């Protein structure tokens, strides 16, 4: 993948970083709310400005002196974003004078030695531009008034960004390159962020013992044996009746969006809790969306085991949800890294299966054979004959099956049909769609 210049947006809580980020991406990619400290992890997004691709990373509000465990983790994430960025966009609230937190963070930004500029936000009209003068004391050479909410002067800011990055040639990101999008989903506190960090071998997302720490869906590029993967760590999914506030509701919405945009989804379970009803609901949604699915049972190191424990757990999974017979399950410990190295092998196999195309010349001999094994029933005395089939789509695989009475084929025969098909062709981990049509 081509490398785009990365600009870190940093500042203390509630100065408008996520509002600016969303303005740049022209979407609600980061969760914006009037409460403070909503953004905790790093969230990435790419824009094109005058032919130059720029990648922004939104960070949690920086609180230099607060030693609370979550705030310490947010601070660590902001520092990590500054370290990996080519440029730092330091944002302040122009409606109030500089605070001690602003001053401490300004010093940290200057000492980084990276190109930087100061954006004085909430200057919603020309009359408020004088608010910038309050901030010259922080020692920044470039101080720009903007309104992230209304978009005022944000274009001027982007021009300055390009100038400071010395982008004298237009570079274009390789958007057309085929990249595997992998979403990691599951109920809160099953270890999604820990698995993400284990796969990335660095702390990309905040991991604390507090359930529900991750709220945004976070896209992270990963290079694996020459293959490009976009890893999406998501907020834990709860039942709707358990969603307590607007922020958590939008986290759930983002997670469902992440599933919709993914090629393959890892559905994580907690080995200690077993298969919960909500786990089944999540898996059903993934299958309905036609996405590749791998069940990952985490915290396997905490389970007391004997020779039959694993098979018994697998039996419970398929007993609760029969369709999962067709989907692989992997038993890991994100904490001890047990079998974590196998996760992406499983994912890549499912990804390839989801993209495969079966030739029509191979499908129709199989079709004749399966009808010899068991012919479709004859409801109301009408003999059903499936005459021809062909694959009409990949990712997900869709097969058109032409017959004389498509509406009369019962669900039981459709299940038999799919079972026989899966035994003959390798589509493990992939939902299949058989479209019975009139011929």
C-alpha positions as CSV (number, residue, x, y, z in Angstrom):
1,X,0.0,0.0,0.0
2,X,1.2,3.5,-0.8
3,X,2.2,5.5,2.2
4,X,0.2,8.7,2.8
5,X,1.4,11.5,5.1
6,X,-0.1,11.0,8.6
7,X,-1.3,14.1,10.5
8,X,-2.1,13.5,14.3
9,X,-4.8,15.7,15.7
10,X,-4.1,16.3,19.4
11,X,-5.4,18.5,22.1
12,X,-7.1,18.4,25.5
13,X,-10.6,17.0,25.9
14,X,-13.6,18.7,24.2
15,X,-11.7,21.2,21.9
16,X,-13.3,19.8,18.8
17,X,-10.8,17.2,17.5
18,X,-13.4,14.6,16.4
19,X,-15.7,17.3,14.9
20,X,-12.7,18.4,12.7
21,X,-11.9,14.8,11.9
22,X,-15.4,14.2,10.7
23,X,-15.5,17.4,8.8
24,X,-12.4,16.3,6.9
25,X,-13.8,12.8,6.1
26,X,-17.3,14.2,5.4
27,X,-18.7,11.4,7.5
28,X,-19.4,10.5,11.1
29,X,-16.4,8.1,11.4
30,X,-15.5,9.3,14.9
31,X,-18.2,9.4,17.6
32,X,-19.0,13.1,18.5
33,X,-20.9,13.9,21.6
34,X,-21.2,16.9,23.9
35,X,-19.7,14.8,26.8
36,X,-15.9,15.1,27.3
37,X,-13.5,12.2,26.7
38,X,-15.5,10.3,24.2
39,X,-12.6,9.5,21.8
40,X,-10.1,7.2,23.5
41,X,-8.3,5.2,20.8
42,X,-6.6,6.4,17.7
43,X,-9.0,6.5,14.7
44,X,-7.7,6.9,11.2
45,X,-9.2,8.3,8.0
46,X,-7.8,9.4,4.6
47,X,-8.9,12.4,2.5
48,X,-7.9,13.8,-0.9
49,X,-7.1,17.5,-0.9
50,X,-6.2,19.1,-4.2
51,X,-4.9,15.7,-5.4
52,X,-2.8,15.0,-2.3
53,X,-3.9,12.1,-0.1
54,X,-3.6,13.0,3.6
55,X,-4.2,10.6,6.4
56,X,-5.5,12.0,9.7
57,X,-5.5,10.2,13.1
58,X,-7.9,11.4,15.8
59,X,-6.8,10.9,19.3
60,X,-8.3,11.0,22.8
61,X,-8.2,14.2,24.8
62,X,-4.8,14.7,26.3
63,X,-4.8,15.2,30.1
64,X,-1.1,15.6,31.1
65,X,-1.5,15.4,34.9
66,X,-4.3,13.0,35.4
67,X,-3.1,9.5,36.6
68,X,-6.5,7.8,36.4
69,X,-6.0,4.4,34.6
70,X,-8.1,5.2,31.6
71,X,-6.8,8.8,31.2
72,X,-3.2,7.4,31.4
73,X,-4.0,5.0,28.6
74,X,-5.6,7.9,26.5
75,X,-2.4,9.9,27.1
76,X,-0.3,7.0,26.0
77,X,-2.4,6.7,22.8
78,X,-1.9,10.4,22.0
79,X,1.8,10.1,22.5
80,X,1.9,7.1,20.2
81,X,0.0,9.0,17.5
82,X,2.5,11.9,17.7
83,X,5.4,9.5,17.4
84,X,4.1,7.8,14.3
85,X,2.8,11.0,12.5
86,X,4.7,13.1,10.0
87,X,2.9,16.2,11.3
88,X,1.0,17.3,14.4
89,X,-2.1,19.4,14.3
90,X,-2.5,20.9,17.8
91,X,-6.0,22.0,18.5
92,X,-7.3,24.4,21.2
93,X,-10.6,26.0,22.2
94,X,-10.4,29.6,21.2
95,X,-13.3,30.6,23.4
96,X,-11.2,30.2,26.6
97,X,-7.6,31.3,27.5
98,X,-4.8,28.7,27.4
99,X,-4.9,26.2,30.3
100,X,-2.0,24.5,32.0
101,X,-2.8,21.4,30.0
102,X,-2.6,23.3,26.8
103,X,0.8,24.7,27.8
104,X,2.2,21.3,28.8
105,X,1.0,19.6,25.5
106,X,2.3,22.5,23.5
107,X,5.8,21.9,24.9
108,X,5.5,18.2,24.1
109,X,4.5,19.0,20.5
110,X,7.4,21.5,20.0
111,X,9.9,19.0,21.5
112,X,8.8,16.3,19.0
113,X,10.8,18.2,16.4
114,X,8.1,17.4,13.8
115,X,6.2,19.9,11.6
116,X,3.3,21.3,13.5
117,X,0.7,24.0,13.5
118,X,-1.8,25.4,16.1
119,X,-5.5,25.4,15.1
120,X,-7.6,27.7,17.3
121,X,-11.0,26.1,17.0
122,X,-14.5,27.6,17.6
123,X,-13.7,30.8,15.8
124,X,-17.1,30.7,14.1
125,X,-16.9,34.2,12.5
126,X,-14.4,36.8,11.6
127,X,-15.2,38.7,14.7
128,X,-13.8,35.8,16.8
129,X,-10.5,35.5,15.0
130,X,-8.9,37.8,17.5
131,X,-9.2,34.9,19.9
132,X,-6.0,33.6,18.3
133,X,-3.9,36.3,20.0
134,X,-4.5,34.5,23.3
135,X,-2.5,31.6,22.1
136,X,0.6,33.2,20.6
137,X,2.2,32.8,24.1
138,X,2.4,29.0,23.5
139,X,5.3,29.7,21.1
140,X,3.9,28.4,17.8
141,X,5.0,29.9,14.5
142,X,1.8,29.1,12.7
143,X,-1.5,29.9,14.4
144,X,-4.7,29.6,12.4
145,X,-8.3,30.3,13.4
146,X,-10.9,27.7,12.2
147,X,-14.4,26.5,12.9
148,X,-14.5,22.7,12.7
149,X,-18.3,22.8,13.2
150,X,-19.0,25.1,10.3
151,X,-15.9,24.3,8.2
152,X,-14.7,27.9,8.2
153,X,-11.1,28.3,7.1
154,X,-10.5,24.5,7.2
155,X,-9.5,24.6,3.5
156,X,-6.8,27.2,4.3
157,X,-5.6,25.0,7.1
158,X,-5.2,22.0,4.7
159,X,-3.2,24.2,2.3
160,X,-0.8,25.0,5.1
161,X,-0.6,21.3,6.0
162,X,0.5,20.5,2.4
163,X,3.0,23.4,2.4
164,X,4.5,22.3,5.7
165,X,4.8,18.7,4.6
166,X,6.7,20.0,1.5
167,X,4.5,17.8,-0.8
168,X,5.9,19.2,-4.1
169,X,4.7,16.1,-6.0
170,X,1.2,14.7,-6.1
171,X,1.1,11.2,-4.6
172,X,-1.9,8.9,-4.9
173,X,-2.9,6.1,-2.6
174,X,-3.4,2.7,-4.1
175,X,-7.1,2.5,-3.5
176,X,-7.7,-0.1,-6.1
177,X,-5.4,-2.7,-4.5
178,X,-7.3,-5.6,-3.2
179,X,-7.1,-5.5,0.6
180,X,-8.7,-8.0,3.0
181,X,-11.0,-6.2,5.5
182,X,-11.1,-8.1,8.8
183,X,-13.5,-7.0,11.6
184,X,-13.2,-8.3,15.1
185,X,-16.5,-8.4,16.9
186,X,-18.1,-9.8,20.1
187,X,-19.6,-8.9,23.4
188,X,-17.8,-6.4,25.7
189,X,-14.7,-7.6,27.4
190,X,-14.1,-10.8,25.5
191,X,-10.6,-9.7,24.5
192,X,-11.0,-8.0,21.1
193,X,-8.5,-5.2,21.7
194,X,-6.0,-7.7,23.2
195,X,-6.2,-9.8,20.1
196,X,-5.8,-6.8,17.9
197,X,-2.7,-5.8,19.8
198,X,-1.4,-9.3,19.7
199,X,-1.8,-9.4,15.9
200,X,-0.3,-6.0,15.4
201,X,2.4,-6.7,18.0
202,X,1.9,-3.2,19.4
203,X,-0.7,-1.4,21.5
204,X,-2.8,0.1,18.8
205,X,-6.0,0.1,21.0
206,X,-6.4,0.8,24.7
207,X,-6.7,-2.4,26.8
208,X,-7.8,-2.0,30.4
209,X,-9.8,-4.4,32.6
210,X,-12.8,-2.0,32.3
211,X,-15.6,-3.5,30.1
212,X,-16.5,-1.3,27.2
213,X,-13.3,0.6,26.8
214,X,-13.3,0.6,23.0
215,X,-16.1,2.8,21.6
216,X,-15.0,3.7,18.0
217,X,-14.3,1.2,15.2
218,X,-10.6,1.5,14.4
219,X,-9.1,0.8,11.0
220,X,-5.5,-0.3,11.1
221,X,-3.4,-1.5,8.1
222,X,-1.5,-4.7,8.7
223,X,1.1,-6.4,6.4
224,X,1.1,-10.2,6.7
225,X,3.5,-12.2,4.6
226,X,3.2,-9.7,1.7
227,X,-0.6,-9.5,2.0
228,X,-2.4,-6.4,2.9
229,X,-5.1,-6.6,5.7
230,X,-7.2,-3.8,7.2
231,X,-7.9,-4.7,10.8
232,X,-11.0,-3.3,12.4
233,X,-11.3,-3.5,16.2
234,X,-14.8,-2.6,17.3
235,X,-16.8,-1.7,20.4
236,X,-18.4,-4.7,22.2
237,X,-21.9,-5.4,21.0
238,X,-24.6,-5.5,23.7
239,X,-28.3,-6.3,23.4
240,X,-30.4,-3.1,22.6
241,X,-32.1,-3.3,26.0
242,X,-28.6,-3.0,27.6
243,X,-27.6,0.1,25.6
244,X,-27.5,2.8,28.3
245,X,-26.6,6.0,26.4
246,X,-26.4,7.6,23.0
247,X,-22.6,7.0,22.8
248,X,-23.0,3.2,23.3
249,X,-25.9,3.2,20.8
250,X,-23.7,4.7,18.1
251,X,-20.9,2.3,19.0
252,X,-23.2,-0.5,18.2
253,X,-24.2,1.1,14.9
254,X,-20.5,1.5,14.0
255,X,-19.9,-2.2,14.8
256,X,-22.7,-3.3,12.5
257,X,-21.3,-0.9,9.8
258,X,-17.8,-2.5,10.3
259,X,-19.4,-5.9,9.7
260,X,-21.1,-4.7,6.6
261,X,-17.7,-3.3,5.2
262,X,-15.7,-6.4,6.1
263,X,-14.7,-9.4,4.0
264,X,-14.2,-11.7,7.0
265,X,-15.4,-11.3,10.6
266,X,-13.9,-12.9,13.7
267,X,-16.6,-13.5,16.3
268,X,-15.0,-13.7,19.7
269,X,-16.4,-15.7,22.6
270,X,-15.3,-15.9,26.2
271,X,-14.3,-19.5,27.0
272,X,-15.3,-19.0,30.7
273,X,-18.9,-17.9,29.8
274,X,-19.5,-20.3,27.0
275,X,-21.9,-19.6,24.1
276,X,-24.3,-16.8,25.0
277,X,-27.5,-15.9,23.2
278,X,-26.0,-12.6,22.0
279,X,-23.0,-14.5,20.5
280,X,-25.5,-16.4,18.3
281,X,-27.2,-13.1,17.3
282,X,-23.9,-11.6,16.2
283,X,-23.0,-14.8,14.2
284,X,-26.4,-14.8,12.6
285,X,-26.0,-11.1,11.5
286,X,-22.5,-11.9,10.0
287,X,-24.0,-14.8,8.0
288,X,-27.0,-12.8,6.9
289,X,-24.6,-10.2,5.5
290,X,-22.7,-12.9,3.5
291,X,-19.4,-12.3,5.3
292,X,-16.7,-14.9,6.0
293,X,-16.8,-16.0,9.6
294,X,-14.3,-17.5,12.0
295,X,-15.4,-18.3,15.6
296,X,-12.5,-17.4,18.0
297,X,-12.8,-18.7,21.6
298,X,-10.6,-16.5,23.8
299,X,-9.2,-17.0,27.3
300,X,-8.7,-20.7,26.6
301,X,-5.8,-20.7,29.0
302,X,-8.2,-20.1,32.0
303,X,-10.3,-23.2,31.3
304,X,-9.6,-26.5,33.2
305,X,-9.2,-29.0,30.4
306,X,-9.1,-32.7,29.6
307,X,-8.8,-34.6,26.3
308,X,-12.4,-34.0,25.4
309,X,-12.9,-30.3,26.6
310,X,-12.3,-28.7,23.2
311,X,-14.6,-31.1,21.2
312,X,-17.3,-30.7,23.9
313,X,-17.1,-26.9,23.5
314,X,-17.3,-27.2,19.7
315,X,-20.3,-29.4,20.1
316,X,-22.0,-26.8,22.3
317,X,-21.4,-24.1,19.7
318,X,-23.0,-26.1,16.9
319,X,-25.8,-27.3,19.2
320,X,-26.7,-23.7,20.0
321,X,-26.5,-22.7,16.3
322,X,-26.6,-25.6,13.8
323,X,-25.4,-23.4,10.9
324,X,-22.0,-23.0,12.6
325,X,-21.1,-26.6,11.5
326,X,-19.8,-24.9,8.4
327,X,-17.6,-22.3,10.1
328,X,-14.2,-22.9,11.6
329,X,-13.5,-22.3,15.3
330,X,-10.1,-21.5,16.9
331,X,-9.3,-21.7,20.6
332,X,-6.8,-19.1,21.7
333,X,-5.4,-16.9,24.5
334,X,-4.8,-13.4,23.4
335,X,-3.0,-12.8,26.7
336,X,-0.5,-15.7,26.5
337,X,-0.5,-15.5,22.6
338,X,-1.5,-19.2,22.5
339,X,-2.5,-20.1,18.8
340,X,-2.7,-16.3,18.0
341,X,-0.3,-17.0,15.1
342,X,-2.9,-19.3,13.5
343,X,-5.7,-16.6,13.4
344,X,-4.7,-15.0,10.2
345,X,-4.1,-18.4,8.5
346,X,-7.7,-19.2,9.2
347,X,-8.9,-15.8,8.1
348,X,-6.9,-15.9,4.8
349,X,-8.3,-19.4,4.0
350,X,-11.9,-18.1,4.5
351,X,-11.1,-15.0,2.5
352,X,-9.9,-17.1,-0.5
353,X,-12.9,-19.5,-0.2
354,X,-15.2,-16.5,-0.3
355,X,-13.7,-15.3,-3.6
356,X,-13.6,-18.6,-5.5
357,X,-15.5,-19.1,-8.7
358,X,-16.7,-22.6,-9.6
359,X,-17.0,-23.3,-13.3
360,X,-20.4,-24.1,-14.7
361,X,-19.0,-27.3,-16.3
362,X,-18.2,-28.6,-12.8
363,X,-21.5,-27.5,-11.2
364,X,-23.9,-29.3,-13.5
365,X,-22.5,-32.8,-13.3
366,X,-22.7,-32.3,-9.5
367,X,-26.3,-31.1,-9.9
368,X,-27.3,-34.3,-11.7
369,X,-25.5,-36.4,-9.1
370,X,-27.1,-34.8,-6.1
371,X,-30.6,-35.2,-7.6
372,X,-29.8,-38.9,-8.2
373,X,-28.9,-39.2,-4.5
374,X,-32.1,-37.6,-3.4
375,X,-34.7,-36.1,-5.8
376,X,-36.6,-33.0,-4.8
377,X,-40.0,-33.9,-3.3
378,X,-43.2,-33.7,-5.4
379,X,-45.6,-31.4,-3.5
380,X,-49.2,-31.5,-4.8
381,X,-48.1,-34.1,-7.3
382,X,-45.8,-31.7,-9.1
383,X,-42.3,-33.2,-9.9
384,X,-39.6,-30.6,-9.3
385,X,-36.6,-30.8,-11.6
386,X,-33.5,-28.5,-11.1
387,X,-32.2,-28.3,-14.6
388,X,-29.2,-26.0,-14.5
389,X,-27.0,-24.0,-12.1
390,X,-24.3,-21.4,-12.5
391,X,-22.4,-19.1,-10.1
392,X,-23.4,-15.5,-10.6
393,X,-21.4,-13.8,-7.9
394,X,-18.4,-14.1,-5.6
395,X,-17.9,-12.4,-2.2
396,X,-20.4,-13.7,-1.2
397,X,-20.8,-16.7,-3.5
398,X,-24.3,-16.8,-5.1
399,X,-25.5,-19.7,-7.3
400,X,-28.5,-19.4,-9.6
401,X,-30.4,-22.7,-9.8
402,X,-33.0,-22.9,-12.6
403,X,-36.0,-25.2,-12.1
404,X,-39.6,-25.6,-13.0
405,X,-41.2,-24.9,-9.6
406,X,-38.8,-22.8,-7.6
407,X,-41.3,-21.7,-5.0
408,X,-42.2,-25.3,-4.1
409,X,-38.7,-26.4,-3.0
410,X,-39.0,-26.9,0.8
411,X,-36.5,-25.6,3.2
412,X,-35.5,-29.1,4.2
413,X,-34.4,-29.9,0.7
414,X,-32.6,-26.6,0.4
415,X,-30.6,-27.6,3.6
416,X,-29.8,-31.0,2.1
417,X,-28.7,-29.3,-1.1
418,X,-26.3,-27.0,0.7
419,X,-24.9,-29.8,2.8
420,X,-24.1,-31.9,-0.2
421,X,-22.6,-28.9,-2.0
422,X,-20.3,-28.1,1.0
423,X,-19.1,-31.7,1.1
424,X,-18.1,-31.4,-2.6
425,X,-16.6,-27.9,-2.7
426,X,-14.5,-26.1,-0.1
427,X,-16.5,-23.1,1.2
428,X,-15.6,-23.5,4.9
429,X,-16.4,-20.3,6.8
430,X,-18.4,-18.8,3.9
431,X,-22.2,-18.2,3.7
432,X,-23.6,-19.6,0.5
433,X,-26.7,-18.2,-1.3
434,X,-28.7,-20.5,-3.6
435,X,-31.2,-18.6,-5.7
436,X,-33.8,-21.0,-7.1
437,X,-35.3,-19.4,-10.2
438,X,-38.0,-20.2,-12.8
439,X,-36.8,-21.6,-16.1
